[in-house]
């Protein structure tokens, strides 16, 4: 049985190859607004 010196299977993507690829070029928009309580009973939207 032959073993690959690199330890990867044929067709397998290494983590180094994945890190070289951009994850995404579109900014992610949150579905819900983020609210911060500034004082009791008062909230401010930060997103």
Gaussian input, Z-matrix of N, CA and C with variables (Angstrom, degrees):
# hf/3-21g

backbone

0 1
 N
 C     1     B1
 C     2     B2     1     A1
 N     3     B3     2     A2     1     D1
 C     4     B4     3     A3     2     D2
 C     5     B5     4     A4     3     D3
 N     6     B6     5     A5     4     D4
 C     7     B7     6     A6     5     D5
 C     8     B8     7     A7     6     D6
 N     9     B9     8     A8     7     D7
 C    10    B10     9     A9     8     D8
 C    11    B11    10    A10     9     D9
 N    12    B12    11    A11    10    D10
 C    13    B13    12    A12    11    D11
 C    14    B14    13    A13    12    D12
 N    15    B15    14    A14    13    D13
 C    16    B16    15    A15    14    D14
 C    17    B17    16    A16    15    D15
 N    18    B18    17    A17    16    D16
 C    19    B19    18    A18    17    D17
 C    20    B20    19    A19    18    D18
 N    21    B21    20    A20    19    D19
 C    22    B22    21    A21    20    D20
 C    23    B23    22    A22    21    D21
 N    24    B24    23    A23    22    D22
 C    25    B25    24    A24    23    D23
 C    26    B26    25    A25    24    D24
 N    27    B27    26    A26    25    D25
 C    28    B28    27    A27    26    D26
 C    29    B29    28    A28    27    D27
 N    30    B30    29    A29    28    D28
 C    31    B31    30    A30    29    D29
 C    32    B32    31    A31    30    D30
 N    33    B33    32    A32    31    D31
 C    34    B34    33    A33    32    D32
 C    35    B35    34    A34    33    D33
 N    36    B36    35    A35    34    D34
 C    37    B37    36    A36    35    D35
 C    38    B38    37    A37    36    D36
 N    39    B39    38    A38    37    D37
 C    40    B40    39    A39    38    D38
 C    41    B41    40    A40    39    D39
 N    42    B42    41    A41    40    D40
 C    43    B43    42    A42    41    D41
 C    44    B44    43    A43    42    D42
 N    45    B45    44    A44    43    D43
 C    46    B46    45    A45    44    D44
 C    47    B47    46    A46    45    D45
 N    48    B48    47    A47    46    D46
 C    49    B49    48    A48    47    D47
 C    50    B50    49    A49    48    D48
 N    51    B51    50    A50    49    D49
 C    52    B52    51    A51    50    D50
 C    53    B53    52    A52    51    D51
 N    54    B54    53    A53    52    D52
 C    55    B55    54    A54    53    D53
 C    56    B56    55    A55    54    D54
 N    57    B57    56    A56    55    D55
 C    58    B58    57    A57    56    D56
 C    59    B59    58    A58    57    D57
 N    60    B60    59    A59    58    D58
 C    61    B61    60    A60    59    D59
 C    62    B62    61    A61    60    D60
 N    63    B63    62    A62    61    D61
 C    64    B64    63    A63    62    D62
 C    65    B65    64    A64    63    D63
 N    66    B66    65    A65    64    D64
 C    67    B67    66    A66    65    D65
 C    68    B68    67    A67    66    D66
 N    69    B69    68    A68    67    D67
 C    70    B70    69    A69    68    D68
 C    71    B71    70    A70    69    D69
 N    72    B72    71    A71    70    D70
 C    73    B73    72    A72    71    D71
 C    74    B74    73    A73    72    D72
 N    75    B75    74    A74    73    D73
 C    76    B76    75    A75    74    D74
 C    77    B77    76    A76    75    D75
 N    78    B78    77    A77    76    D76
 C    79    B79    78    A78    77    D77
 C    80    B80    79    A79    78    D78
 N    81    B81    80    A80    79    D79
 C    82    B82    81    A81    80    D80
 C    83    B83    82    A82    81    D81
 N    84    B84    83    A83    82    D82
 C    85    B85    84    A84    83    D83
 C    86    B86    85    A85    84    D84
 N    87    B87    86    A86    85    D85
 C    88    B88    87    A87    86    D86
 C    89    B89    88    A88    87    D87
 N    90    B90    89    A89    88    D88
 C    91    B91    90    A90    89    D89
 C    92    B92    91    A91    90    D90
 N    93    B93    92    A92    91    D91
 C    94    B94    93    A93    92    D92
 C    95    B95    94    A94    93    D93
 N    96    B96    95    A95    94    D94
 C    97    B97    96    A96    95    D95
 C    98    B98    97    A97    96    D96
 N    99    B99    98    A98    97    D97
 C   100   B100    99    A99    98    D98
 C   101   B101   100   A100    99    D99
 N   102   B102   101   A101   100   D100
 C   103   B103   102   A102   101   D101
 C   104   B104   103   A103   102   D102
 N   105   B105   104   A104   103   D103
 C   106   B106   105   A105   104   D104
 C   107   B107   106   A106   105   D105
 N   108   B108   107   A107   106   D106
 C   109   B109   108   A108   107   D107
 C   110   B110   109   A109   108   D108
 N   111   B111   110   A110   109   D109
 C   112   B112   111   A111   110   D110
 C   113   B113   112   A112   111   D111
 N   114   B114   113   A113   112   D112
 C   115   B115   114   A114   113   D113
 C   116   B116   115   A115   114   D114
 N   117   B117   116   A116   115   D115
 C   118   B118   117   A117   116   D116
 C   119   B119   118   A118   117   D117
 N   120   B120   119   A119   118   D118
 C   121   B121   120   A120   119   D119
 C   122   B122   121   A121   120   D120
 N   123   B123   122   A122   121   D121
 C   124   B124   123   A123   122   D122
 C   125   B125   124   A124   123   D123
 N   126   B126   125   A125   124   D124
 C   127   B127   126   A126   125   D125
 C   128   B128   127   A127   126   D126
 N   129   B129   128   A128   127   D127
 C   130   B130   129   A129   128   D128
 C   131   B131   130   A130   129   D129
 N   132   B132   131   A131   130   D130
 C   133   B133   132   A132   131   D131
 C   134   B134   133   A133   132   D132
 N   135   B135   134   A134   133   D133
 C   136   B136   135   A135   134   D134
 C   137   B137   136   A136   135   D135
 N   138   B138   137   A137   136   D136
 C   139   B139   138   A138   137   D137
 C   140   B140   139   A139   138   D138

   B1=1.4603
   B2=1.5305
   B3=1.3153
   B4=1.4576
   B5=1.5244
   B6=1.3187
   B7=1.4692
   B8=1.5127
   B9=1.2993
   B10=1.4616
   B11=1.5262
   B12=1.3036
   B13=1.4593
   B14=1.5219
   B15=1.3216
   B16=1.4674
   B17=1.5211
   B18=1.3146
   B19=1.4586
   B20=1.5119
   B21=1.3132
   B22=1.4574
   B23=1.5169
   B24=1.3152
   B25=1.4534
   B26=1.5190
   B27=1.3068
   B28=1.4637
   B29=1.5247
   B30=1.3226
   B31=1.4587
   B32=1.5126
   B33=1.3224
   B34=1.4620
   B35=1.5296
   B36=1.3200
   B37=1.4610
   B38=1.5199
   B39=1.3105
   B40=1.4642
   B41=1.5249
   B42=1.3291
   B43=1.4618
   B44=1.5245
   B45=1.3288
   B46=1.4656
   B47=1.5209
   B48=1.3248
   B49=1.4642
   B50=1.5278
   B51=1.3320
   B52=1.4617
   B53=1.5273
   B54=1.3330
   B55=1.4592
   B56=1.5186
   B57=1.3254
   B58=1.4570
   B59=1.5272
   B60=1.3300
   B61=1.4618
   B62=1.5269
   B63=1.3385
   B64=1.4639
   B65=1.5269
   B66=1.3178
   B67=1.4625
   B68=1.5176
   B69=1.3027
   B70=1.4614
   B71=1.5134
   B72=1.3091
   B73=1.4615
   B74=1.5207
   B75=1.3358
   B76=1.4573
   B77=1.5263
   B78=1.3364
   B79=1.4630
   B80=1.5285
   B81=1.3076
   B82=1.4644
   B83=1.5239
   B84=1.3205
   B85=1.4611
   B86=1.5185
   B87=1.3199
   B88=1.4555
   B89=1.5244
   B90=1.3212
   B91=1.4578
   B92=1.5243
   B93=1.3221
   B94=1.4579
   B95=1.5228
   B96=1.3314
   B97=1.4706
   B98=1.5278
   B99=1.3124
   B100=1.4609
   B101=1.5195
   B102=1.3140
   B103=1.4623
   B104=1.5216
   B105=1.3256
   B106=1.4610
   B107=1.5169
   B108=1.3318
   B109=1.4615
   B110=1.5276
   B111=1.3502
   B112=1.4637
   B113=1.5255
   B114=1.3081
   B115=1.4662
   B116=1.5257
   B117=1.3017
   B118=1.4670
   B119=1.5325
   B120=1.3182
   B121=1.4588
   B122=1.5184
   B123=1.3274
   B124=1.4619
   B125=1.5248
   B126=1.3270
   B127=1.4622
   B128=1.5170
   B129=1.3213
   B130=1.4629
   B131=1.5208
   B132=1.3247
   B133=1.4677
   B134=1.5289
   B135=1.3358
   B136=1.4629
   B137=1.5165
   B138=1.3149
   B139=1.4736
   B140=1.5115
   A1=108.74
   A2=116.02
   A3=120.54
   A4=110.43
   A5=114.45
   A6=119.78
   A7=108.91
   A8=114.69
   A9=120.82
   A10=108.32
   A11=117.96
   A12=121.39
   A13=110.97
   A14=117.36
   A15=120.78
   A16=112.12
   A17=118.52
   A18=121.66
   A19=114.11
   A20=118.33
   A21=121.26
   A22=110.48
   A23=115.17
   A24=120.61
   A25=109.05
   A26=116.09
   A27=119.40
   A28=108.75
   A29=116.24
   A30=120.93
   A31=114.02
   A32=117.37
   A33=120.65
   A34=109.45
   A35=116.39
   A36=121.24
   A37=108.54
   A38=116.44
   A39=119.80
   A40=109.70
   A41=115.41
   A42=119.89
   A43=110.63
   A44=117.42
   A45=120.06
   A46=111.13
   A47=117.47
   A48=120.27
   A49=110.54
   A50=116.69
   A51=120.22
   A52=111.21
   A53=116.94
   A54=120.03
   A55=111.99
   A56=117.44
   A57=120.72
   A58=112.41
   A59=117.00
   A60=121.17
   A61=109.65
   A62=118.55
   A63=119.58
   A64=110.30
   A65=116.11
   A66=120.55
   A67=110.09
   A68=116.91
   A69=120.94
   A70=109.66
   A71=116.01
   A72=118.47
   A73=111.73
   A74=116.68
   A75=121.18
   A76=107.90
   A77=118.65
   A78=119.47
   A79=110.94
   A80=115.74
   A81=121.22
   A82=108.24
   A83=115.54
   A84=120.51
   A85=108.10
   A86=116.21
   A87=120.43
   A88=109.71
   A89=115.87
   A90=120.85
   A91=111.82
   A92=116.70
   A93=120.54
   A94=110.26
   A95=117.32
   A96=118.97
   A97=110.06
   A98=116.51
   A99=121.42
   A100=107.14
   A101=115.65
   A102=121.20
   A103=109.29
   A104=115.98
   A105=122.03
   A106=107.76
   A107=114.91
   A108=118.70
   A109=108.68
   A110=116.00
   A111=120.37
   A112=111.59
   A113=116.93
   A114=122.81
   A115=106.51
   A116=119.08
   A117=120.43
   A118=112.36
   A119=115.20
   A120=120.98
   A121=114.73
   A122=119.12
   A123=122.78
   A124=110.16
   A125=114.81
   A126=120.53
   A127=109.58
   A128=116.25
   A129=121.75
   A130=108.36
   A131=114.79
   A132=120.52
   A133=108.74
   A134=116.71
   A135=120.23
   A136=112.63
   A137=118.16
   A138=118.90
   A139=110.82
   D1=128.23
   D2=-178.46
   D3=-88.19
   D4=141.40
   D5=176.74
   D6=-117.98
   D7=139.77
   D8=178.27
   D9=-77.80
   D10=135.93
   D11=-179.27
   D12=-64.73
   D13=-36.22
   D14=-178.39
   D15=-75.20
   D16=-18.39
   D17=179.12
   D18=81.19
   D19=8.40
   D20=179.15
   D21=-102.52
   D22=148.70
   D23=176.17
   D24=-79.79
   D25=155.61
   D26=177.01
   D27=-64.61
   D28=132.68
   D29=-179.58
   D30=85.35
   D31=-5.27
   D32=-179.42
   D33=-80.14
   D34=139.02
   D35=178.35
   D36=-93.06
   D37=129.20
   D38=179.36
   D39=-82.02
   D40=160.13
   D41=179.20
   D42=-63.66
   D43=-31.58
   D44=178.74
   D45=-65.06
   D46=-37.92
   D47=177.48
   D48=-66.66
   D49=-38.04
   D50=179.61
   D51=-67.42
   D52=-37.17
   D53=-179.14
   D54=-68.69
   D55=-25.10
   D56=178.55
   D57=-76.87
   D58=-19.03
   D59=-178.33
   D60=-87.29
   D61=137.46
   D62=176.21
   D63=-66.93
   D64=139.60
   D65=-179.01
   D66=-71.54
   D67=-41.11
   D68=179.40
   D69=-175.90
   D70=150.91
   D71=179.78
   D72=-112.30
   D73=5.09
   D74=178.97
   D75=-106.23
   D76=125.14
   D77=178.86
   D78=-63.84
   D79=144.74
   D80=-179.04
   D81=-86.71
   D82=132.26
   D83=177.60
   D84=-108.29
   D85=126.65
   D86=179.74
   D87=-70.66
   D88=144.08
   D89=-177.73
   D90=-74.97
   D91=-33.14
   D92=-176.79
   D93=-111.45
   D94=146.68
   D95=176.02
   D96=-70.74
   D97=150.44
   D98=176.53
   D99=-98.52
   D100=123.06
   D101=-178.63
   D102=-112.22
   D103=137.14
   D104=177.92
   D105=-119.41
   D106=133.38
   D107=178.77
   D108=-80.50
   D109=118.52
   D110=-178.79
   D111=-90.49
   D112=-30.00
   D113=172.45
   D114=-159.86
   D115=164.68
   D116=-176.12
   D117=-52.41
   D118=121.79
   D119=178.09
   D120=86.38
   D121=-3.42
   D122=-179.05
   D123=-122.91
   D124=129.64
   D125=-178.24
   D126=-124.77
   D127=149.02
   D128=178.07
   D129=-125.36
   D130=134.55
   D131=178.39
   D132=-80.35
   D133=129.71
   D134=-177.69
   D135=-111.09
   D136=-5.41
   D137=-178.81
   D138=-108.93

